[in-house]
Amino acid sequence: MNQLSQTEKLAQFEEFFAIAHEFSVNVIPLAKAVSEETFESLIPVPFLLSSDNASIDQSALRSIQSMRGVSNQLTDYLQHQSRKIDLLVGYILKQHDDESTRASGVLFGGSGIRFLSEQDYQIGQLVELKIFLDVENVAIYSHAEIIEKGSQAEQTCYTVIFQQIRELDQDILVRASLHIQAKELQMLAKQRRESAKE
């Protein structure tokens, strides 16, 4: 755990774009920080599959789209197959979502997350996070530090920054946040167009 001030930790949380979005997260207190090697060994296999699958999908589709003469039907077929795999991986991941440690995520980004919980965590406490995003069946495993707490809707709102997260997983969180923002902006533009027609 690095020895940053509270202000520096909050600034670190703001380094990446974050978006308000509801998701499920398992929060498990950690006794101490672990080595990077130990952290990697603790990542559940389905979480590795989820991340790797999302990454492979992105690069494969870019490759296919850049090829000339490849039909849209092939791309559609591969996207349907990918969706089937996503659903299967999503089902497997649901088995790792432990109701006894579940909290309600309200914001996520590349630096950390914000969640609501009735549990009492302390600022500076290390926690294991299992983040479940409904966007493309993404599940991320990380170790994080509680850097801020406040109250919201009769629960405690915690802000955490990632202490250990795979770079690939961090990239996936950034892409997912931008994807959600793009969808929200498209919906807003559509609503404006429909309002203008009335």
Buried (B, 14 or more C-beta within 10 A) or exposed (E): EEEBEEEEBBEBBEEBEBBEBEBBBBBEEBEEBBEEEEBEEEBBEBBBBBBEBBBEBBEBBEEEEEEEEEEEEEBEEBEEEBEEBBEEBBEBBEEBBEEEBBBBBBBBBBBBBBBBBEEEBEEEBBBBBBBBBEBBBBBBBBBBBBBBBEEEEEBBBBBBBBBBBBEEBBBBBBBBBBEBBEEEEEEEEEEEEEEEEE
